[in-house]
Amino acid sequence: MSKFPFISSAHAITVLRVVTALIFVAHAAVRIVTSTIGQFGSFLEDKGFSFGVLIVWLITIYEIAGGLLLAFGIFTRWLALGFIILIAVGIVIIHAANGWFVGEHGTGGMEYSVLLIAALIVIASSDKN
């Protein structure tokens, strides 16, 4: 029994899993709606990656499909691992150069990414499958 009123630990993990998953889905959906896939692809190509737009489409598809599966608790550990790898690469090629803070005290840093990795570790470790 959780010490937090009205919610068990199992329900709390479910909330964390669903909210984290929906963050990935929303992140990808905004990329599609705002037509920034090409821009992100060019950024990756400037960083030395070949086929930047293809990579961004694959990331976007993974975030949407993987996010939906994660929200429903399907392949939780594997999806969490994939998201952790994706985020870690993002930290290395994008966020680390911008420092720690995302907003207020910085721009585009890695604090948010580190928090997502921690959430994914909790989600993966709580999965019973």
Secondary structure as GFF3:
##gff-version 3
##sequence-region A 1 129
A	DSSP	alpha_helix	9	33	.	.	.	ID=ss1
A	DSSP	alpha_helix	37	46	.	.	.	ID=ss2
A	DSSP	alpha_helix	52	61	.	.	.	ID=ss3
A	DSSP	pi_helix	62	66	.	.	.	ID=ss4
A	DSSP	alpha_helix	67	71	.	.	.	ID=ss5
A	DSSP	alpha_helix	76	90	.	.	.	ID=ss6
A	DSSP	pi_helix	91	95	.	.	.	ID=ss7
A	DSSP	three_ten_helix	96	98	.	.	.	ID=ss8
A	DSSP	alpha_helix	111	126	.	.	.	ID=ss9
###
